[in-house]
Amino acid sequence: MAASMESINRLLASGQYKPLLALLKGFRNGVVYGAKVRFPHALVMTFLFKGGRLYDQFRSILEATYTHSRNLGLFVLGYKTLTTGMKWVETQKSQHHSFISAFIIGYLVFGRYNKVNEQINLYLLSRILYGLLKLAVKRGYIPKPKKDPFPIFAAVVWGIVLWLFEYERDTLQPSLKSSMTYLYDDSNKWRDFRDFLLYNNDKAW
């Protein structure tokens, strides 16, 4: 056993088969990271906003964790496979490799609608919009703000989301709508001290 482990360590340290091993390590890291991110999130959201039997709650948590970790692992594996292949064909790395590879694998892995994929895509959307604005400033397409733009950014985001919640609630993503209902609607309901301070009672008025 020790001899086999030593042989594996020598192989990993030698750099032989590094492109192939990098694919496997990418898949492994995607699975681990997906589980670390999704499990605590699903645990909190399920016990805060979902009722039902304890068995069903735990099953929902495990299913969401499995879906997130599997999809992220498959995406990393597919992306690294395509970019490595393109680099090998064209003999050098190019910027378009990243976009084309991610476009194809993103369609195959994250293009199928489910709640987990929806949340991941929405998470990325907010980050890339923010990143593209910073890139536009960096490249000189728009002038650099003279003052910190973050307060205006925060004001616009919160102004829009509360307007949507109050008047176009059906357009919001379900988990966001549940969170905001807890914060802004349920805080208007109580019958006694327990409802007011300790917990929310759905039957309170």
C-alpha positions in Angstrom: 0.0 0.0 0.0 2.8 2.4 1.0 4.7 1.5 -2.2 1.7 2.2 -4.3 1.1 5.6 -2.7 4.8 6.4 -3.2 4.5 5.5 -6.9 1.5 7.7 -7.3 3.3 10.6 -5.5 6.3 10.2 -7.9 4.0 10.3 -10.9 2.2 13.4 -9.7 5.5 15.2 -8.9 7.0 14.3 -12.3 4.5 16.3 -14.3 3.8 13.4 -16.6 0.3 13.4 -17.9 -0.2 16.8 -16.3 -3.0 18.0 -18.8 -5.0 14.8 -18.2 -4.5 14.9 -14.4 -5.4 18.6 -14.4 -8.8 17.7 -15.9 -9.4 15.2 -13.1 -8.3 17.7 -10.4 -10.6 20.3 -12.0 -13.6 17.9 -11.7 -12.7 17.1 -8.1 -12.4 20.7 -7.2 -15.7 21.6 -8.9 -17.5 18.8 -6.9 -15.9 19.8 -3.6 -16.5 23.5 -4.1 -20.1 23.0 -5.2 -20.9 20.9 -2.1 -19.2 23.4 0.2 -21.2 26.3 -1.3 -24.6 24.6 -1.7 -25.0 22.5 1.4 -25.0 25.3 4.0 -27.1 27.5 1.7 -29.7 24.8 1.1 -29.7 23.9 4.8 -30.5 27.5 5.9 -33.0 28.2 3.2 -34.8 24.9 3.6 -35.3 25.2 7.4 -36.1 28.9 7.2 -38.7 28.9 4.4 -39.8 25.3 3.7 -42.2 23.2 5.7 -42.9 19.5 5.5 -41.5 16.4 7.0 -37.9 16.4 8.2 -37.1 13.5 5.8 -38.3 15.6 2.8 -36.3 18.6 4.0 -33.1 16.7 4.2 -33.8 15.0 0.9 -34.2 18.4 -0.7 -30.9 19.7 0.8 -29.0 16.6 -0.4 -30.5 16.8 -3.9 -29.6 20.5 -4.3 -26.1 19.8 -3.0 -25.7 16.9 -5.4 -27.0 18.9 -8.4 -24.7 21.9 -7.6 -21.5 19.9 -7.0 -22.1 17.6 -10.0 -22.9 20.4 -12.4 -19.9 22.5 -11.3 -17.6 19.5 -11.5 -18.8 18.6 -15.0 -18.5 22.2 -16.1 -14.9 22.5 -15.0 -14.0 19.2 -16.6 -15.7 20.1 -19.9 -14.3 23.6 -20.0 -10.7 22.5 -19.3 -11.1 19.7 -21.8 -12.2 22.1 -24.6 -9.6 24.8 -23.8 -6.8 22.2 -23.7 -8.0 20.8 -27.0 -8.2 24.2 -28.7 -4.7 25.1 -27.4 -3.3 21.8 -28.8 -5.0 22.3 -32.2 -3.9 26.0 -32.6 -0.6 25.4 -30.8 -1.1 28.4 -28.5 -3.6 29.8 -26.0 -6.1 32.5 -27.2 -8.8 34.6 -25.6 -11.6 33.2 -27.7 -10.9 29.7 -26.4 -12.3 30.7 -23.0 -15.5 32.1 -24.3 -16.2 29.4 -26.9 -15.5 26.6 -24.4 -17.5 28.1 -21.6 -20.4 28.9 -24.0 -20.6 25.3 -25.2 -20.3 23.6 -21.8 -22.4 26.3 -20.1 -25.2 25.4 -22.6 -24.9 21.7 -22.0 -24.5 21.8 -18.2 -26.2 24.9 -16.9 -28.7 25.4 -19.8 -31.1 22.9 -18.4 -33.6 24.7 -16.1 -33.7 23.8 -12.4 -33.6 25.9 -9.3 -29.9 25.3 -8.7 -28.9 26.3 -12.2 -31.1 29.3 -12.1 -29.5 30.6 -8.9 -26.0 30.0 -10.2 -26.7 31.8 -13.5 -28.3 34.7 -11.7 -25.3 34.9 -9.3 -22.9 35.0 -12.2 -25.0 37.6 -14.1 -24.7 40.2 -11.3 -20.9 39.6 -11.1 -20.3 39.9 -14.9 -22.4 43.0 -15.2 -20.3 44.6 -12.4 -17.1 43.3 -14.0 -18.0 44.6 -17.5 -18.6 48.1 -16.1 -15.2 48.0 -14.5 -13.7 46.7 -17.7 -15.3 49.6 -19.6 -13.7 52.1 -17.3 -10.3 50.2 -17.5 -10.4 50.3 -21.3 -11.5 53.9 -21.4 -14.9 53.3 -23.0 -16.5 55.3 -20.2 -14.8 57.9 -18.0 -13.6 57.0 -14.6 -16.0 58.3 -12.0 -14.7 61.2 -9.9 -16.5 59.9 -6.8 -17.0 56.4 -5.5 -19.9 55.0 -7.6 -20.8 52.3 -5.1 -23.4 54.3 -3.1 -25.3 55.1 -6.3 -25.0 51.4 -7.4 -26.4 50.3 -4.1 -29.2 52.8 -4.2 -30.3 51.8 -7.7 -30.2 48.1 -6.9 -32.3 48.4 -3.8 -34.7 50.9 -5.3 -35.4 48.6 -8.2 -35.7 45.4 -6.2 -38.1 46.9 -3.7 -40.2 48.4 -6.4 -40.4 45.0 -8.1 -41.3 43.4 -4.8 -44.1 45.8 -4.0 -45.7 46.1 -7.5 -44.4 43.3 -9.8 -43.7 40.5 -7.3 -44.3 37.7 -9.7 -41.2 38.7 -11.7 -38.8 38.0 -8.8 -36.9 34.7 -8.3 -38.7 32.5 -5.8 -36.0 32.4 -3.1 -35.6 36.2 -3.3 -39.3 36.7 -3.0 -39.5 34.4 0.0 -36.7 36.3 1.7 -38.3 39.6 1.1 -41.8 38.4 2.1 -40.2 37.4 5.5 -38.6 40.8 5.9 -41.3 43.2 4.7 -44.6 41.4 4.8 -44.3 39.1 7.8 -43.0 41.9 9.9 -46.5 43.5 9.6 -48.2 40.5 11.3 -48.5 39.6 15.0 -51.1 38.6 17.6 -49.2 38.6 20.8 -45.7 39.0 22.3 -44.6 35.6 20.9 -45.6 36.4 17.4 -44.1 39.9 17.7 -40.6 39.0 19.0 -40.0 35.3 19.1 -41.2 33.8 15.8 -43.6 34.4 12.9 -47.1 32.9 12.9 -48.5 32.5 9.4 -52.0 32.8 10.9 -51.3 36.1 12.6 -52.9 39.3 11.3 
